[in-house]
Amino acid sequence: MAEEPTTGPKSPHRVVIVGGGFGGVYTAHALQKLTAATPLDITLVSRENYFLITPLLFEAGSGVLDPRHVVSPIRPLLTTTHFIEAQVTGVDMDRRVVNASHEGDPRSHEIPYDTLVLAVGGVTNRSIIPGSEQALAFKTLADAIFLRNQVIDLFEQADVETDPARKQRLLTFVLIGAGLVGVELAGELTEFLHNICRSYRHVRYEELRMIMLEAGPRFLPEMAEDLANFAHKTLAQRRMDIRVNTKVAKIDPGSVTLGEGENIAAHTIILCAGIGAHPLLEKLPLEKQRGRIVVEPTMRVKDHPEIWALGDCAFIPDSVGKPYPQLAQHALREARLLAANIVAAGKGEAPAPFVYQSMGTMAALGHFSGIGRVMKVQIRGFVAWWVWRTYYLMQMPGWSRRLRIVIDWTIALFFHNDIVKLDLYGLEHPLRAQKTPAERPGPPTP
């Protein structure tokens, strides 16, 4: 009598998460905890090997925080997750394969999946204003360091400049967009500029020209009007020229042209005019609204149940069909539920819809000041600044990083911002430029 054929052990379910921001990292972290008994094969793919606490980016740029302290390495955080540092170039949905390559290496490798989680976030919206590619962005650690270097370099030039017109251009800073990102950046930037003026004998704070342009009718529309007025007054006292109902017609190298025809000459133009769709999403044949992937309230793609999405790249409807805002506090909670839903779906159970009532919104304005709403309580000034810092401090994984941040904050209370530029070569480093593509390190093998 022939023996029954034996089958080998079943391969673990493969979950591939694309994106190393709040949504991606916290989804992987939650999955690790939920699948301790029945482990999944979890892979996280991210262009960077660290997790960035984006709300702290403003203080990293001004030098209040060491740039290394606003990031946390992903590998020690996700101990049972396979991490791959690579740029995702495409997704073959028919074969269920993610295509990725390491930066600087033209070769591509494939990462197969059974379940795909898209958490790629968004990019600076450059589709609204012609010439937006000429403006600086402020979304990454490199953006923050680059802006810091540029500001210090402009001060160095202005300190010896004898032409008044050129000096004015060097010391003119234009921020486009008066939402949360623009206002927090303005708060930290005005404080940084005020502090470093003390180090330059021939640059006075009164010579600086700082302009914030908002196309809409309201300054800081995400906040209640009285809180927005407090922020407006705070920045205006620091000589920030705030203009609402002011559309930018185009951006040229070194200048901004307004809809009324006024031309503002400035060496520093920063675009904070909203979040645009990640380029990867444009390649995916999935339903989208406002560039974001449309998902069910459970964060699952309707026609592709093997795909889930969350965070800035997902259009997650609330109870009345409106999308949840693109905020870190929402992404954190979306990640925990999405992880639970993946586990539930694997057991044949129905996933739960995402339902969340915001606990409030906060904004730091620099120099011990802020605004916010916590539950139904409005706070402003020092109290709001302290609550803002405390909340985001606790979002940083690991007490070693938290302690370093607290030390940086404590030192900043007693000393002014330094004026040391952090020299960056990036991909243009001379040693890297001398190597041919074949000589450069290749991508990791998944």
C-alpha positions, -999 to +999 in steps of 0.1 A: +000+000+000+015+033-011+022+059+016+003+091+016+024+120+003+036+143+030+036+180+027+062+203+041+055+231+066+034+259+053+053+290+043+045+320+066+023+347+052+044+375+037+036+410+046+055+438+029+052+473+042+064+502+020+074+533+038+094+541+070+073+570+084+048+569+113+024+546+094+049+521+081+071+517+112+042+516+137+023+491+116+053+468+116+059+474+153+022+465+161+023+434+139+054+421+157+035+422+190+003+407+176+019+378+158+042+365+185+023+333+186+017+329+149+045+349+133+042+365+099+071+371+075+072+409+078+094+431+056+097+468+058+111+487+028+122+523+033+145+547+015+161+557+049+173+534+076+159+556+103+125+567+115+120+605+116+098+623+142+087+649+117+073+675+142+107+678+157+123+686+123+119+723+129+141+723+159+166+700+142+169+726+115+175+755+138+201+736+159+180+734+191+182+696+186+210+675+172+197+662+139+207+626+149+184+629+179+152+634+160+156+601+142+156+565+155+173+536+137+147+512+124+166+479+128+168+479+167+132+490+168+118+462+146+138+432+159+118+405+141+110+425+109+132+421+078+143+456+070+155+466+035+169+501+028+158+507-008+137+530-030+105+513-042+103+518-080+071+500-087+046+473-078+036+444-100+001+438-087-005+407-109+026+389-097+024+404-062+060+417-063+075+449-051+104+462-072+131+481-053+167+493-057+193+508-034+201+545-040+230+549-064+227+513-078+208+509-111+200+472-104+166+463-091+154+433-070+120+418-063+103+414-030+073+391-032+042+396-009+009+381+001-002+413+018+010+447+008+008+478+031+013+512+014+025+538+038+047+560+015+034+593+028+033+623+006+057+648-010+058+686-012+030+698-035+047+714-065+018+711-089+000+743-080+025+771-085+046+773-118+083+771-110+078+754-077+109+733-084+129+764-077+117+765-041+131+747-011+110+720+006+108+711+043+099+675+047+131+655+053+161+657+076+182+667+046+158+696+039+163+709+074+201+706+073+202+722+039+180+751+050+202+757+081+234+757+060+219+781+035+207+805+061+242+806+078+259+810+044+237+839+035+245+856+067+282+851+061+278+868+027+256+896+040+281+904+067+306+916+041+282+928+014+284+965+005+257+966-021+224+974-002+201+958-029+221+926-029+223+925+009+185+929+011+180+900-013+204+879+008+184+886+039+149+881+025+130+849+034+097+839+017+075+812+031+047+801+008+018+786+028+004+795+062-009+762+074+005+742+103+038+733+086+044+769+074+035+784+108+057+761+128+086+766+104+081+804+106+081+802+144+114+784+147+130+802+117+123+837+132+138+826+165+168+811+148+174+843+127+171+865+157+196+845+177+223+842+150+221+879+142+241+884+174+271+867+158+273+890+128+286+925+134+271+939+102+237+922+101+209+936+122+176+918+128+158+949+116+174+944+081+158+910+077+127+907+055+105+877+063+073+873+043+046+846+046+022+842+017-012+825+019-035+821-011-065+814+011-085+839+032-073+826+065-040+823+083-036+789+100-070+775+089-065+743+109-069+762+142-097+780+158-097+817+148-087+830+183-057+806+184-048+816+148-049+852+158-026+846+187-001+829+164-005+857+139+003+883+165+033+863+178+049+861+144+040+897+135+059+908+167+089+891+153+086+912+121+070+884+100+050+901+071+019+878+068-003+882+037-035+863+032-055+862+000-022+865-018-016+841-046+018+833-060+018+835-098+052+819-103+085+812-087+118+820-105+153+814-093+158+841-067+124+857-069+086+852-063+060+869-085+026+876-069-007+875-087-009+913-085+024+916-103+047+924-074+081+907-076+099+898-044+136+892-047+148+865-023+176+840-020+155+818+003+120+806-009+104+778+010+073+760-002+049+748+025+018+747+003+003+713+011+010+677+005+012+661-029+008+625-040+038+603-038+051+595-073+048+557-067+010+561-063+007+575-099+020+541-112-006+520-094-039+512-112-060+519-080-088+543-074-076+577-061-090+609-048-068+640-045-039+617-054-045+595-024-055+558-027-092+553-019-097+526+008-125+512+028-129+524+064-109+493+074-080+508+053-083+479+028-084+485-010-119+474-021-110+456-054-076+444-041-081+428-006-044+419-004-035+457-004-039+481+025-030+518+028-027+543+056-013+577+065-008+606+041-011+584+010-045+570+019-080+584+015-096+569+046-133+579+049-149+588+082-185+582+091-197+609+067-173+601+039-148+628+045-111+618+046-093+618+079-066+645+081-030+638+072-016+641+107+009+621+127-016+614+155-040+598+131-012+577+114-002+563+147-037+550+155-043+539+119-012+517+121-023+499+153-057+491+138-044+481+104-020+456+121-050+442+140-070+440+108-043+421+089-042+395+117-080+393+118-082+389+080-057+361+082-080+343+107-110+348+085-125+375+107-140+408+096-116+438+099-128+468+119-133+503+105-111+531+116-129+555+139-110+583+156-120+616+171-090+639+172-077+647+207-067+681+194-042+700+173-010+718+185+016+740+170+049+753+183+058+789+176+094+789+189+108+808+219+087+790+246+054+797+228+027+776+211-010+772+206-032+742+207-065+725+215-064+695+238-099+679+239-121+710+242-095+731+261-076+758+242-041+765+254-015+790+243+019+805+252+043+785+274+017+759+284+010+749+248+047+749+240+054+726+270+025+702+261+036+701+224+071+691+234+060+666+259+037+648+235+062+645+207+090+635+231+069+605+241+064+595+204+101+590+200+108+552+205+133+544+232+144+562+263+180+567+250+168+590+223+143+607+246+170+615+271+192+629+244+164+652+233+158+664+268+195+672+272+195+692+239+164+711+251+181+719+285+213+731+268+193+753+245+178+771+275+212+785+284+230+789+251+222+806+218+220+787+185+254+780+171+264+790+135+283+759+124+273+746+090+270+709+086+289+702+053+270+679+031+282+663-001+255+638-006+257+620-039+282+646-052+309+635-027+342+636-046+351+600-036+317+587-048+319+606-080+352+589-089+336+555-088+318+539-117+283+525-111+298+490-111+321+498-083+294+512-060+279+490-033+250+470-046+215+465-030+209+440-003+194+407-012+159+402+001 
